[in-house]
Amino acid sequence: MKYIKIPIKKLRDKFLLAMLILTLVPIVIQTNISVTTSRRIIEENYISTYNVSLNVSSQNLDLLLEPIINSGRTIIGNAQLQNILRERGIQKLSAKDMAYIEKEWVSIMAQNNYIDSVYFFTKHNQLVYRHKATDISGKLQNINIKDMKNLEWYKRAIDANGKEIFICQNIIANIIGDANNINKYVSCVKLVKDLEAPYSIRGVLVINLRKEILNGVFAGTSREEPSAHCIYDLSSNAFLIENAEGQVATIDKKIEAIKAYKEHKTYKNPTYVISSARNATTGWELYNIVERQWLESQSNAITLKSIGLAIVEFILITMAFILISRAISRPLEKLERVIAQCRKGNYSVEEDFDDSEIGEIGHQFLEVVNNNIRLKDDLMHTTIKQKEAELMALQEQINPHFLYNTLDLLYWKAEINEQREIADLTILLSNIFKLTLNKGELITEVKKEIEHITYYTKIQKMRYGKRLDIVIDIEESILSCKIIKLLLQPIVENAIQHGIEPKIGGGQVVIRGYREGEKLIFSISDNGVGIKDIEQLEEGYGFKNVKERIALYYGQNGNIEVTSEWNKGTCVRILLEKLRGGEG
């Protein structure tokens, strides 16, 4: 798997870039969702608002058509007309009857400016009409009521059983082929029945209304948006009312969009947003249609605000991330400075790190640097000590036979002069000298170290006499173990000189050696005057020398412990957990 390499070196800049990318993506998604949601809400609100508006328009339509309905019922309900139709029965109307009917219609038409013409077709194929416009009687003579029975609107009138039906066309003009007047009028059709014999049909009444009546349907609706209103009757005849001036091509597209919506209510037109309501009186469907692009333009303000808010949010988050990245990178920069100084050889570095994970790494790095400095110093000190020891060993080996011969001469001089005590002292000193030299080796056996202590304490007993009592108790199993030479003698010397000598009446020094698990333990205890301040031991050459040599040779596997009580005595314990140079 290949990883994308970012040409950025600093961790802070990488972190900042990653955070900005991770933030920018949600902000873009959030802004997009906000804009999309705002457009959807505006569209839903528009549809909801116009659904209410169209319901109001439906009520307006009822109010406009109510006088027409009442006029038709007045015509049909005229008592004299009912008597004329009933008396004539199967006979045709007389000229007098038709003149009376026309006279009544003139009065009704005068009361309503929207009524353009009234037509009454009797079942005997007679036509009685009144028309405000040009006389078209010549064209009407060829109309046969029997032919009308096959027309769709006539069948609907029969199905309505006396209730008015409304058609968004002039059905009379359609019958006679008057194309110029077909779409200029709205026809109201009603069966004429004998009121005393409801199942007896006397004819068909047609009232033509000027289409201007429909302009009042949508009165009070907003004219600001580029929307249009459309009315569909039950015969799928459409009548479009434009709010704004539009070309014929645009009108045709709107009609097609409404037809598609009418057939499939779930259809979402990409160009238009459509609302609808149904009028219960006429069965007509009222539509409002507006361009979707105009609606979306209404959300531009929200879009701009959302984008502006997203930009402000991004700037604020960027500033926050810059501060956070600086806070994170600051310990790294400190650590980088420390490493750079150490690389230059400046190990005396002092830098204050915080308590973060990086700060903890900085503390540990400083601790490692300081430990390395200490180890370097200790190594140098050890090297110097080792060189000094090697020098001393060389110096000790310079002509040792001369010293042995001198001591041997002193011994025989004492023997000749019968100075037995001096002779014994010379022998003891000669033995101590041999064990101290140890043939130039730093390692010796426990047995030889005890011999060294034995010779040394004999010399001290010659000096202190009965004031000094020495007890040596060493387990036989550790006698062959190897230890560094002169490990016990300096401690025993301190016990005699600083513990027993100042005490009135003398005292005892007990030297023990034994195993305890894997540990080899030596203890030198006395019942002398004791030590008030244990730290004073560090100032003495003998104790300090032993402690340093244990640390240098045994490291953490060796230790020395001191306990003391004033006027009661002191105990020094040497613990060697792992013997070097021999078995243990």
C-alpha positions in Angstrom: 0.0 0.0 0.0 1.4 3.4 -1.0 1.0 6.3 1.3 0.6 9.9 0.1 3.7 11.9 0.8 3.0 15.4 1.9 5.9 17.8 1.2 5.7 19.4 4.7 8.5 18.7 7.1 7.2 20.2 10.4 4.8 18.1 12.4 2.9 21.2 13.5 2.1 22.1 9.9 1.1 18.5 9.1 -1.2 18.5 12.1 -2.7 21.8 11.1 -3.2 20.7 7.5 -4.9 17.5 8.6 -7.2 19.3 11.0 -8.1 21.9 8.4 -8.9 19.2 5.9 -11.0 17.2 8.4 -12.8 20.4 9.3 -13.3 21.7 5.8 -15.1 18.6 4.6 -17.9 18.7 7.3 -18.3 22.5 6.8 -18.8 22.0 3.1 -21.2 19.2 3.7 -23.0 21.2 6.4 -23.3 24.2 4.1 -24.5 22.1 1.2 -27.2 20.5 3.5 -28.2 23.9 4.8 -28.6 25.3 1.3 -30.5 22.2 0.1 -32.7 22.2 3.1 -33.5 25.9 2.9 -34.5 25.5 -0.8 -36.6 22.5 0.1 -38.3 24.4 3.0 -38.9 27.4 0.8 -40.5 25.1 -1.9 -42.6 23.3 0.7 -43.7 26.6 2.3 -44.6 28.0 -1.2 -46.6 24.9 -2.0 -48.4 25.0 1.4 -49.1 28.7 1.1 -50.5 28.3 -2.4 -52.6 25.3 -1.4 -54.3 27.6 1.1 -54.5 30.3 -1.6 -56.0 27.9 -4.1 -58.6 26.8 -1.6 -59.5 30.5 -1.2 -59.6 30.8 -5.0 -62.0 27.8 -5.0 -64.3 29.7 -2.6 -64.0 32.7 -4.9 -65.1 30.5 -7.8 -68.1 29.3 -5.8 -69.1 32.9 -5.1 -68.7 33.9 -8.7 -70.7 30.9 -10.0 -73.4 31.1 -7.4 -75.4 33.9 -9.2 -75.1 31.9 -12.5 -76.4 28.8 -10.8 -79.2 30.8 -9.2 -80.0 32.4 -12.6 -80.3 29.0 -14.3 -82.5 27.7 -11.5 -84.6 30.8 -11.7 -85.1 30.2 -15.5 -86.0 26.6 -15.0 -88.1 27.2 -11.9 -90.3 29.9 -13.6 -93.8 28.7 -13.0 -95.2 29.9 -16.3 -92.3 28.2 -18.2 -93.0 24.9 -16.3 -96.7 25.3 -17.2 -95.9 25.9 -20.9 -93.6 22.9 -21.1 -96.1 20.7 -19.2 -99.2 21.8 -21.2 -97.5 21.4 -24.6 -96.4 17.9 -23.7 -95.3 16.4 -27.0 -96.3 19.5 -28.9 -93.8 22.1 -30.1 -93.6 25.6 -28.5 -95.6 28.3 -30.2 -94.1 31.5 -31.3 -95.9 33.2 -28.4 -94.3 30.7 -25.9 -90.9 31.3 -27.3 -91.3 35.1 -27.2 -92.3 34.9 -23.5 -89.3 32.8 -22.7 -86.9 35.1 -24.5 -88.4 38.1 -22.6 -87.8 36.5 -19.2 -84.2 35.7 -20.2 -83.5 39.3 -21.2 -84.4 40.3 -17.7 -82.1 37.7 -16.1 -79.2 38.5 -18.5 -79.4 42.2 -17.7 -78.8 41.3 -14.0 -75.5 39.5 -14.7 -72.9 41.0 -17.0 -71.0 37.7 -17.3 -73.9 36.0 -19.0 -73.4 36.2 -22.8 -76.1 34.0 -24.1 -78.7 31.5 -23.1 -79.8 28.4 -25.1 -82.8 26.1 -24.5 -83.1 22.9 -26.5 -86.5 21.2 -26.1 -87.0 17.5 -26.5 -88.9 18.3 -29.8 -85.6 19.7 -31.2 -86.7 23.3 -30.8 -84.2 26.0 -29.9 -85.0 29.0 -27.8 -82.0 31.3 -27.3 -81.0 34.8 -26.4 -77.6 36.2 -27.4 -75.9 39.5 -26.6 -73.6 39.3 -29.5 -74.1 38.7 -33.2 -77.1 36.7 -34.3 -76.0 33.1 -35.2 -79.5 31.8 -35.7 -78.7 30.7 -39.2 -76.0 28.4 -37.9 -78.2 27.1 -35.1 -81.0 25.8 -37.4 -79.0 22.7 -38.3 -78.6 21.6 -34.6 -80.4 18.4 -33.8 -80.8 17.5 -30.1 -80.7 13.9 -30.9 -77.1 14.4 -32.2 -76.2 16.1 -28.9 -77.1 13.0 -26.9 -73.8 11.4 -28.0 -71.7 14.3 -26.9 -69.6 13.9 -23.7 -71.0 17.0 -22.0 -74.6 15.9 -22.6 -73.9 12.5 -21.0 -72.3 14.3 -18.0 -75.4 16.5 -17.7 -77.6 13.3 -17.7 -75.3 11.8 -15.0 -75.6 15.0 -13.0 -79.3 14.4 -12.9 -80.3 18.1 -12.9 -77.2 19.5 -11.2 -75.3 22.1 -13.1 -72.1 21.2 -14.9 -69.4 23.7 -16.0 -67.2 23.4 -19.1 -64.2 25.7 -19.9 -65.4 26.0 -23.5 -68.3 27.3 -25.5 -70.0 24.1 -26.3 -72.5 25.8 -28.7 -69.6 27.3 -30.7 -68.0 23.9 -30.7 -71.1 22.3 -32.1 -71.5 24.8 -34.9 -67.8 24.9 -35.6 -67.2 28.5 -34.6 -63.5 28.2 -33.7 -63.1 31.9 -32.9 -65.5 31.7 -29.9 -64.8 28.2 -28.5 -62.3 29.3 -25.9 -63.8 32.7 -25.1 -66.7 31.4 -23.0 -67.5 29.0 -20.2 -70.7 26.9 -20.6 -73.0 26.0 -17.8 -75.2 23.0 -18.7 -78.3 21.9 -16.8 -81.2 19.4 -17.6 -84.6 21.0 -17.7 -87.1 18.8 -15.8 -90.7 19.0 -14.9 -90.7 20.0 -11.3 -93.8 18.0 -10.7 -92.5 15.0 -12.5 -88.7 14.9 -11.7 -88.1 12.0 -14.1 -89.6 13.8 -17.1 -86.9 15.7 -19.1 -88.2 18.7 -21.0 -84.9 19.8 -22.5 -81.4 21.1 -22.0 -80.4 24.6 -20.8 -77.0 26.1 -21.8 -75.8 29.4 -20.3 -72.6 30.8 -21.9 -70.4 33.0 -19.6 -67.7 35.3 -20.7 -64.3 33.9 -19.5 -63.5 37.1 -17.7 -65.5 35.7 -14.9 -62.6 33.4 -14.1 -60.2 36.4 -13.7 -61.9 37.1 -10.4 -61.2 33.5 -9.2 -57.6 34.3 -8.3 -58.2 37.9 -7.1 -56.1 38.8 -4.1 -53.3 36.4 -4.9 -49.7 37.7 -5.1 -48.6 39.1 -8.5 -45.0 39.6 -7.5 -43.7 36.1 -8.3 -43.6 35.0 -12.0 -46.3 32.4 -11.5 -49.5 31.5 -13.4 -52.9 29.9 -12.6 -54.6 27.2 -14.5 -58.1 25.7 -14.4 -58.8 22.2 -15.6 -62.4 21.1 -16.1 -63.7 17.5 -16.0 -63.3 17.3 -19.8 -59.6 18.1 -19.5 -60.1 21.6 -21.0 -57.4 23.9 -19.7 -57.6 27.7 -19.1 -54.4 29.5 -18.2 -54.2 32.8 -16.5 -50.7 34.4 -16.6 -49.6 36.6 -13.7 -46.8 38.0 -15.9 -46.6 38.4 -19.6 -45.5 35.2 -21.2 -44.9 33.9 -24.7 -47.0 31.2 -26.2 -44.2 28.7 -26.0 -43.8 29.3 -22.3 -47.6 28.9 -21.8 -47.5 25.6 -23.7 -44.7 24.3 -21.5 -46.6 25.2 -18.4 -49.7 23.4 -19.7 -47.6 20.3 -20.5 -46.1 20.5 -17.0 -49.5 20.7 -15.4 -50.8 17.8 -17.5 -47.8 15.7 -16.3 -48.5 16.7 -12.7 -52.2 16.0 -13.1 -51.5 12.4 -14.3 -48.8 11.7 -11.7 -49.2 13.7 -8.5 -45.8 12.4 -7.3 -44.0 13.7 -10.4 -41.4 16.3 -9.6 -41.0 18.7 -12.5 -37.4 19.9 -12.8 -38.5 23.3 -14.2 -41.7 24.2 -12.4 -43.2 23.9 -8.9 -47.0 23.1 -9.0 -49.7 23.5 -6.3 -53.3 22.3 -6.8 -56.8 22.4 -5.2 -60.2 20.9 -6.3 -63.4 22.9 -6.5 -66.3 20.8 -5.2 -69.0 22.7 -7.1 -67.6 22.4 -10.5 -65.2 19.5 -10.1 -62.5 21.7 -11.6 -58.9 21.5 -10.5 -57.1 24.8 -9.8 -53.4 25.0 -10.3 -50.6 27.4 -9.5 -47.3 27.0 -11.4 -44.1 28.9 -10.8 -40.6 28.5 -12.1 -38.3 26.5 -9.8 -35.4 28.7 -10.7 -37.3 31.7 -9.3 -38.0 29.9 -6.1 -34.3 28.9 -5.8 -33.3 32.5 -6.3 -35.4 33.4 -3.2 -33.0 31.2 -1.2 -29.9 33.0 -2.4 -29.9 35.2 0.7 -29.9 32.1 2.9 -27.2 30.6 0.7 -25.0 33.6 1.0 -25.5 33.7 4.8 -24.7 30.0 5.0 -21.6 30.4 3.0 -20.6 33.5 5.0 -21.2 31.6 8.3 -19.2 28.7 7.0 -16.3 31.0 6.1 -16.4 32.7 9.5 -16.6 29.2 11.2 -13.6 28.0 9.1 -11.6 31.1 10.0 -12.3 30.7 13.7 -11.6 27.0 13.7 -8.3 27.7 11.7 -7.3 30.2 14.4 -8.1 27.7 17.1 -6.2 24.9 15.4 -3.2 27.3 14.9 -3.2 27.9 18.7 -3.6 24.2 19.5 -0.9 23.2 17.0 1.5 25.8 18.6 0.7 24.5 22.0 1.4 20.9 20.9 4.5 21.8 18.9 6.0 24.1 21.6 7.4 21.1 23.7 8.6 19.5 20.4 10.5 22.7 19.6 12.0 22.8 23.1 13.1 19.1 22.7 14.5 19.9 19.3 16.6 22.8 20.8 17.9 20.5 23.5 18.9 17.8 21.0 20.6 20.4 18.9 22.6 21.7 21.8 23.6 18.2 22.9 24.6 17.5 19.3 27.0 20.5 19.5 28.5 19.1 22.7 26.7 21.4 25.2 25.4 18.9 27.7 24.7 21.5 30.5 21.2 22.1 29.2 18.4 23.5 31.3 14.9 23.5 29.8 11.5 23.5 31.5 9.0 21.0 30.0 5.3 20.8 30.7 3.4 17.7 32.0 2.2 16.5 28.5 3.4 13.3 26.8 5.9 15.3 24.8 7.0 17.1 27.9 7.5 13.8 29.6 9.7 12.7 26.7 11.7 15.9 27.2 12.1 15.2 30.9 13.3 11.7 30.2 15.7 12.9 27.5 17.2 15.4 29.9 17.4 12.6 32.5 19.2 10.4 30.0 21.6 13.2 29.1 22.3 13.9 32.7 22.8 10.2 33.4 25.2 10.0 30.4 27.1 12.9 31.8 27.3 11.2 35.2 28.2 7.9 33.7 30.9 9.6 31.6 32.3 11.3 34.7 32.1 8.0 36.6 33.8 6.2 33.8 36.5 8.8 33.7 36.9 8.6 37.5 37.0 4.8 37.3 39.6 5.0 34.6 41.7 7.3 36.6 41.3 5.1 39.7 42.2 2.1 37.6 45.3 3.8 36.3 46.3 4.9 39.8 45.8 1.3 41.0 47.9 0.0 38.2 50.6 2.6 39.0 50.5 1.7 42.6 50.7 -2.0 41.8 53.7 -1.3 39.7 55.2 0.8 42.4 54.5 -1.9 45.0 56.4 -4.4 42.8 59.5 -2.2 42.5 62.2 -4.2 44.3 60.0 -5.9 47.0 62.9 -8.2 47.8 64.7 -5.2 49.3 61.8 -4.7 51.8 61.6 -8.4 52.6 65.4 -8.6 53.2 65.3 -5.5 55.4 62.5 -7.0 57.5 64.4 -10.3 57.6 67.5 -8.4 58.8 65.5 -6.7 61.6 64.1 -10.1 62.6 67.5 -11.6 63.0 68.9 -8.6 64.8 66.0 -8.9 67.3 66.7 -12.6 67.7 70.4 -12.0 68.3 69.7 -9.3 70.9 67.0 -11.6 72.4 64.3 -9.0 71.6 61.5 -11.6 71.1 58.6 -9.2 70.9 60.3 -7.1 68.2 61.1 -10.3 66.3 57.4 -11.4 66.4 56.3 -7.9 65.4 58.7 -8.0 62.4 57.3 -11.4 61.3 53.7 -10.2 61.5 54.6 -7.0 59.6 56.3 -9.1 56.9 53.3 -11.4 56.5 51.0 -8.3 56.3 53.2 -6.8 53.6 53.2 -10.0 51.6 49.4 -10.3 51.7 48.9 -6.6 50.9 51.1 -7.0 47.8 49.2 -10.2 46.8 51.6 -10.6 43.8 50.0 -7.4 42.3 46.5 -9.0 42.1 43.3 -7.0 43.1 41.4 -10.2 43.9 42.1 -12.5 46.8 40.5 -15.3 48.7 38.4 -14.8 51.9 40.9 -17.0 53.7 43.9 -14.7 52.8 41.8 -11.6 53.8 41.1 -13.2 57.2 44.8 -14.1 57.6 45.6 -10.4 56.9 43.1 -9.4 59.6 44.6 -11.9 62.0 48.1 -10.6 61.6 46.9 -7.0 61.8 44.9 -7.6 65.0 47.8 -9.4 66.7 49.9 -6.3 66.1 47.1 -4.1 67.6 46.8 -6.5 70.6 50.5 -6.0 71.3 49.7 -2.3 71.5 46.5 -2.3 73.5 47.0 -5.5 75.5 44.0 -6.6 77.5 42.0 -3.5 76.5 41.3 -5.1 73.1 39.5 -8.3 72.5 39.2 -9.7 69.0 36.6 -12.3 67.9 36.8 -13.8 64.4 33.9 -16.1 63.3 34.0 -17.0 59.5 32.0 -19.8 57.9 34.3 -22.4 56.5 32.2 -22.6 53.3 33.1 -19.1 52.2 36.9 -19.3 52.8 37.6 -20.1 49.2 35.4 -17.3 47.8 37.1 -14.5 46.0 36.8 -10.8 47.0 38.8 -7.7 46.4 41.8 -7.4 48.7 41.9 -5.0 51.7 38.1 -5.2 52.0 37.9 -5.7 55.8 41.2 -4.4 57.2 40.3 -0.6 56.9 36.9 -1.2 58.6 38.6 -3.2 61.5 41.1 -0.4 61.8 38.3 2.2 62.2 36.6 0.0 64.8 39.8 -0.1 66.9 41.0 3.4 66.5 37.6 5.3 66.7 35.5 2.8 68.7 37.7 1.0 71.2 40.6 3.4 71.8 38.5 6.3 73.1 36.5 4.0 75.4 37.6 3.7 79.0 38.5 0.2 79.9 38.7 -1.1 76.3 36.3 -3.2 74.4 35.6 -6.0 71.8 35.6 -6.2 68.0 33.7 -9.1 66.4 34.4 -10.0 62.8 31.9 -12.4 61.1 31.5 -13.8 57.6 28.7 -16.0 56.3 26.3 -16.8 53.4 22.7 -15.7 53.2 21.1 -17.2 50.1 23.2 -15.8 47.2 24.6 -13.1 49.4 28.1 -13.0 51.0 27.9 -11.0 54.2 30.7 -9.6 56.4 30.0 -7.7 59.6 32.5 -5.8 61.8 30.9 -4.7 65.1 32.3 -3.2 68.2 31.0 -2.1 71.6 33.0 1.1 71.6 31.9 4.7 72.0 29.7 4.7 68.8 29.3 7.5 66.2 27.1 10.6 66.7 27.0 11.4 63.0 27.2 8.6 60.5 28.1 11.0 57.7 31.4 11.6 59.4 32.5 8.2 58.1 32.4 9.5 54.6 35.2 11.9 55.5 37.5 9.1 56.7 39.9 7.7 54.1 39.6 4.1 55.0 35.8 3.8 54.9 35.6 6.0 51.8 38.2 3.9 50.1 36.3 0.6 50.8 33.0 2.1 49.7 34.4 3.4 46.4 36.1 0.1 45.6 32.9 -1.9 46.3 31.0 0.5 44.0 33.6 0.4 41.3 34.1 -3.4 41.3 30.7 -4.8 42.3 28.4 -2.0 41.1 24.8 -2.6 42.2 25.7 -6.1 43.4 27.6 -4.7 46.4 26.6 -2.5 49.3 27.9 -1.4 52.7 25.6 -0.6 55.7 26.4 1.2 58.9 24.4 1.3 62.1 25.7 3.0 65.3 24.4 4.1 68.7 26.3 6.5 70.9 28.1 4.9 73.8 26.9 1.5 72.7 28.9 0.7 69.6 28.9 0.5 65.8 28.2 -2.3 63.2 29.3 -2.2 59.6 27.9 -4.8 57.2 29.3 -5.5 53.8 26.9 -7.3 51.4 28.1 -8.8 48.1 25.1 -10.3 46.1 27.2 -11.6 43.3 30.9 -12.4 43.8 33.2 -11.6 40.9 36.4 -13.4 40.1 35.6 -16.6 41.9 32.8 -18.8 43.3 30.3 -17.4 45.6 
